[in-house]
Amino acid sequence: MWFVEKIEITGGFLPGLTVDLPQGLTCIIGPRGSGKSTLAEALRFAVCGTSAAPKQSLELVQANLAGGALVTITALAEGANRYTIKRGLKQQPVLISPDGRTINTVDIDRGTFLPLDAYSSPEIEAIADEVLGQKRRNLLDELRSEQMQAIHLSLAESARALDANADRIRATERTIQDLTEQAEELGDVRARLNALAPSGHEPTADFLRISRQQQLNQREIAKLDAADREIKSLDRTLDQLKKEAQLVFKARLVEEDSANAETLRKFDDLLAAALGTVEEHVLAISRQIREARETLAQARQSISEAHAGHASDLARLTAINQAASEQARARATLEQQLAKLHALEEQRSELNVELKALLDERKALKTKHILMRDQISTIREEVAAELQREAGKRVRIRIMRNADHLAYQQMLVDGLRGARVRNHEEIITTLMQLRPEQLAQLIQTNDVNGLEELSSFGSERSRKILDAFREAVDPLVLAVIAIEDRVGIELNVSSAGKANFKDASDLSRGQKCTALLPILLARRDSPLIIDQPEDNLDNHFIFETVVNAVQRLKKRRQMIFITHNANIPVLAEADLMLVMNSDGRIGVVEKSGTVDECREQIIELLEGGRRAFELRSKRYETA
């Protein structure tokens, strides 16, 4: 847990601003254009930077913090550690430790060192509107960021293994196809050889044996070339592994300003010591690779001498056979072609065995990959259950596993782009009913009948669709495309009787915020900034849900609200009121204090003035 103690701004629209902030609820009020949003966005900018800022926030920061403005915040984190962040527009942030030293080992823009939640009404509506996509998932994933990061690293490694496997499958399939074409080019050699009449001048057994050996020689050279390529690739992989190991084992765990520095220092030493052992093993493997390359070179040298002898024998025997009859020469040619065909068929048979092994390996890799994605879904379900308890019964949060098909749909759209068929949307809607691996199998086997049976597109349309997909879609990629979870955020719109839950995307603007606000308020303990949370909300909901939630949660998290609604600061008992004003050139904090100390400003700005307030009071009494 942490909170912002102070914010200071030099230059820009709020020059000379200095505000000490309490741990509880701060409400910022003032007329439009007085700098309320600028102050909130300056705080967000100081902590989070601009990389993840929405366009509207970025424009506000650029407009009002230009000209060398510097934002400084002082933050008090767990363990009473006080940090300072200084940030200027288009400058790298400066993070200063409690003892005044600059910390260069922390990337604060990642949002994990000092996590901050900040939302404007448009941002809240954008989350509500996004039925499919990452915004809603981020609400949950950020609460388990370390677990999610570890799983995503494993997923990335798994994806690389799948990609490497796919590359080998493609290469093997291409080679098998090439061998098949070469075999087809030879034609039916066996039948032509059998149809040839016997001759008194048949090739000698030595000629047939040497012809056969010539084909085997070519295969030996090909295998040596392949082994050489694999050894070189392994050497490059080992070199990369060595570099990555140096990064991992030299990574410092110690934060010098932390009370845990000495505890972690010994583990830094252990990691550094382990690097030596790793490098010894890497060096040993490197030596074995060099020896293997020398062995291959020796094998190539030895086999080259034998191959040269075979070539000489074949040339001699060919010269002898050239003196034989035309029929004998034809038989010799066919015998050579048959020997080549045997070699091609054997090589293809070996590759088919290798392809089967690669496909079996891919099944195991896919299973592992899917199980890791299931872990993410399980974590999201746990987080959703925790948020559900905090958000109350009026809001419902659900995880629908594998229900976000955006990536799958986009791949279908891209694949269908070249197909000369009508009604693309209808076709995609139908294809979305097929599992990606099911469609991938149809594409890979060019199963027109299978697609026609599953889709009722008709034979001609099915053929055109498959032709387009075979041209544009890799079935190996399609089969493992990620189908993400969908996060349902629903609101009970029934005021009485049976519950009627609707997804936030189907609600009015006010109802969207009604559905999201309880979740945003409760999701974690870090500081929360919301710009005008009451936009489009009725006062009953503000009191019933927002005020009650703020009263309950402000003891464990710092909240900074920009508001035009008196119910929030007054009924939620704001710990600090900031009253902003502006002369059109610069904004200032005109007054700060408690709700009681800023009573007149609250009445004037949020209640429409004292006269309006008093008239309403009299009207209520009369009623």
Secondary structure, DSSP 8 states (H G I E B T S, - for coil): --EEEEEEEESTTSTTEEEE--SSEEEEE-STTSSHHHHHHHHHHHHH-STT--HHHHHHHHHHSTTT-EEEEEEEEGGGEEEEEEEETTS--EEE-TTS-EE-S--GGGSSSS--EEEEHHHHHHHHH-SSSHHHHHHHHGGGHHHHHHHHHHHHHHHHHHHHHHHHHHHHHHHHHHHHHHHHHH-SHHHHHHHS---SS---HHHHHHHHHHHHHHHHHHHHHHHHHHHHHHHHHHHHHHHHHHHHHT-----TTSTTHHHHHHHHHHHHHHHHHHHHHHHHHHHHHHHHHHHHHHHHHHHHHHHHHHHHHHHHHHHHHHTS-HHHHHHHHHHHHHHHHHHHHHHHHHHHHHHHHHHHHHHHHHHHHHHHHHHHHHHHHHHHHHHHHHH-TTEEEEEEEEEE-HHHHHHHHHHHTT---S-HHHHHHHHTTS-HHHHHHHHHHT-HHHHHHHH---HHHHHHHHHHHHHH--HHHHHT---EEEEEEEEE--SSSS--EEEGGGS-HHHHHHHHHHHHHHS-SS-EEEE-TTTT--HHHIIIIIIHHHHHHTTTS-EEEE-S-THHHHHTT-SEEEEEEE-SS-EEEEEEE-TTTTHHHHHHHHSS-HHHHHHHHHHHHH-
